[in-house]
């Protein structure tokens, strides 16, 4: 009976181990290689944090999503430059979307960030704009983000009036 307990504890321990290099521990202690270029959850979270902290406006999107197009159109209307991450064209789009779900509480796209904060999705972005609340959020962006010329698909460069 003691042997069974030791084996059971080892299996539980192996199951809870994180990814190491190119190997992932599976339930029964087998090794399998992970797909090359695939990012771990902590790396995805760091990537999201880096993008959000270095860009005033970041939209995590999918190319065929009408709500994503709605959000992009709002920023195009006001001439704001934004960074877009098209999850359906990104090698780790699925993992990034899962990470965004954990970080924001919603897994749907788009996930729109302004000045480091998630403001929600396409409808939320449009509503904030219609209420006159979106532009003040953008104006609060630090000068490094608002005038950085970071890559994006916006129709123009937003410059803070500060």
C-alpha positions as CSV (number, residue, x, y, z in Angstrom):
1,X,0.0,0.0,0.0
2,X,2.9,2.4,0.7
3,X,4.2,1.9,-2.8
4,X,0.9,2.9,-4.3
5,X,0.9,6.1,-2.1
6,X,4.4,7.0,-3.3
7,X,3.5,6.5,-6.9
8,X,0.3,8.5,-6.5
9,X,2.2,11.4,-4.9
10,X,4.8,11.3,-7.7
11,X,2.1,11.4,-10.4
12,X,0.4,14.3,-8.7
13,X,3.8,16.1,-8.4
14,X,4.6,15.5,-12.1
15,X,1.2,16.6,-13.1
16,X,1.6,20.0,-11.4
17,X,5.0,20.7,-12.8
18,X,5.3,23.6,-15.3
19,X,6.9,23.5,-18.7
20,X,10.7,23.0,-18.7
21,X,12.5,24.0,-21.9
22,X,11.0,22.1,-24.8
23,X,9.5,19.4,-22.6
24,X,6.2,19.3,-20.8
25,X,5.4,16.8,-18.1
26,X,2.1,15.0,-18.7
27,X,-0.1,13.2,-16.2
28,X,1.6,9.8,-16.3
29,X,5.1,11.3,-16.3
30,X,5.6,10.9,-20.0
31,X,7.6,13.5,-21.9
32,X,6.4,15.2,-25.0
33,X,7.9,18.1,-26.9
34,X,5.9,21.3,-27.1
35,X,5.5,23.0,-30.4
36,X,8.5,25.0,-31.4
37,X,8.0,28.8,-30.9
38,X,5.1,28.3,-28.5
39,X,5.0,30.6,-25.6
40,X,4.3,29.6,-22.0
41,X,1.5,31.3,-20.0
42,X,4.0,33.5,-18.0
43,X,5.7,34.6,-21.2
44,X,2.3,35.4,-22.8
45,X,1.4,37.4,-19.7
46,X,4.7,39.3,-19.9
47,X,4.2,39.9,-23.6
48,X,0.7,41.4,-23.0
49,X,2.0,43.5,-20.1
50,X,4.9,44.8,-22.3
51,X,2.6,45.7,-25.2
52,X,0.1,47.4,-23.0
53,X,2.7,49.4,-21.1
54,X,4.6,50.5,-24.2
55,X,1.6,51.5,-26.3
56,X,-1.2,54.0,-25.4
57,X,-3.8,51.9,-27.3
58,X,-3.6,48.2,-27.9
59,X,-6.3,46.1,-29.5
60,X,-6.2,42.3,-29.3
61,X,-8.3,41.4,-32.2
62,X,-9.2,38.8,-34.8
63,X,-9.3,39.8,-38.5
64,X,-12.9,38.5,-39.2
65,X,-14.5,39.7,-36.0
66,X,-17.1,42.5,-36.5
67,X,-16.7,43.8,-33.0
68,X,-12.9,44.1,-33.5
69,X,-13.6,46.1,-36.7
70,X,-16.0,48.3,-34.7
71,X,-13.3,49.0,-32.1
72,X,-10.7,49.8,-34.8
73,X,-13.2,52.1,-36.6
74,X,-13.7,54.1,-33.4
75,X,-10.0,54.8,-33.2
76,X,-9.7,55.5,-36.9
77,X,-12.6,58.1,-36.6
78,X,-10.7,60.0,-33.9
79,X,-7.3,59.6,-35.7
80,X,-5.6,57.7,-33.0
81,X,-2.7,55.4,-33.6
82,X,-3.1,52.0,-32.0
83,X,-1.3,48.7,-31.8
84,X,-3.2,45.7,-33.1
85,X,-2.4,42.1,-32.3
86,X,-4.4,39.9,-34.7
87,X,-4.7,36.7,-32.6
88,X,-5.9,34.6,-35.5
89,X,-2.6,35.4,-37.3
90,X,-0.3,35.1,-34.4
91,X,1.6,31.9,-33.7
92,X,0.5,32.0,-30.0
93,X,-2.9,33.6,-30.5
94,X,-4.8,30.9,-28.7
95,X,-2.5,31.2,-25.6
96,X,-2.6,35.0,-25.7
97,X,-6.4,34.9,-25.8
98,X,-6.4,32.5,-22.8
99,X,-4.0,34.8,-21.0
100,X,-6.2,37.9,-21.8
101,X,-9.1,36.0,-20.4
102,X,-7.3,35.3,-17.1
103,X,-6.0,38.9,-16.9
104,X,-9.3,40.7,-17.8
105,X,-12.0,38.3,-16.9
106,X,-13.2,38.1,-20.5
107,X,-11.9,35.8,-23.2
108,X,-13.8,37.4,-26.0
109,X,-12.2,39.7,-28.6
110,X,-11.5,42.5,-29.0
111,X,-9.8,43.2,-25.7
112,X,-9.0,46.9,-25.9
113,X,-6.5,48.6,-23.6
114,X,-6.1,52.4,-23.3
115,X,-3.4,53.8,-21.1
116,X,-2.6,50.5,-19.6
117,X,-6.2,49.6,-18.6
118,X,-8.6,47.2,-20.3
119,X,-11.7,49.2,-21.3
120,X,-13.5,46.1,-22.6
121,X,-14.6,45.1,-26.1
122,X,-15.9,46.7,-29.3
123,X,-19.3,47.8,-27.9
124,X,-17.6,49.2,-24.7
125,X,-15.2,51.2,-26.8
126,X,-17.9,52.6,-29.1
127,X,-20.1,53.4,-26.0
128,X,-17.2,55.2,-24.3
129,X,-16.6,57.2,-27.5
130,X,-20.3,58.1,-27.9
131,X,-20.4,59.3,-24.2
132,X,-17.3,61.5,-24.8
133,X,-15.2,59.5,-22.3
134,X,-12.8,57.8,-24.7
135,X,-10.8,60.8,-25.8
136,X,-10.1,61.9,-22.2
137,X,-8.7,58.5,-21.5
138,X,-6.4,58.7,-24.5
139,X,-5.3,62.2,-23.5
140,X,-4.2,60.8,-20.1
141,X,-1.6,58.5,-21.9
142,X,1.9,59.3,-21.0
143,X,3.8,61.2,-23.6
144,X,6.0,58.2,-24.4
145,X,3.0,56.3,-25.5
146,X,1.0,59.0,-27.2
147,X,3.9,60.3,-29.3
148,X,6.0,57.2,-29.6
149,X,5.0,56.4,-33.2
150,X,4.5,52.8,-32.2
151,X,3.3,50.5,-34.9
152,X,-0.3,50.3,-35.4
153,X,-3.1,50.5,-37.9
154,X,-4.7,53.7,-36.9
155,X,-5.4,56.4,-39.5
156,X,-3.3,59.0,-37.7
157,X,-0.9,59.7,-34.9
158,X,-2.7,60.9,-31.7
159,X,-0.9,63.7,-30.0
160,X,-1.8,64.7,-26.5
161,X,-2.9,68.3,-26.0
162,X,-0.8,68.4,-22.8
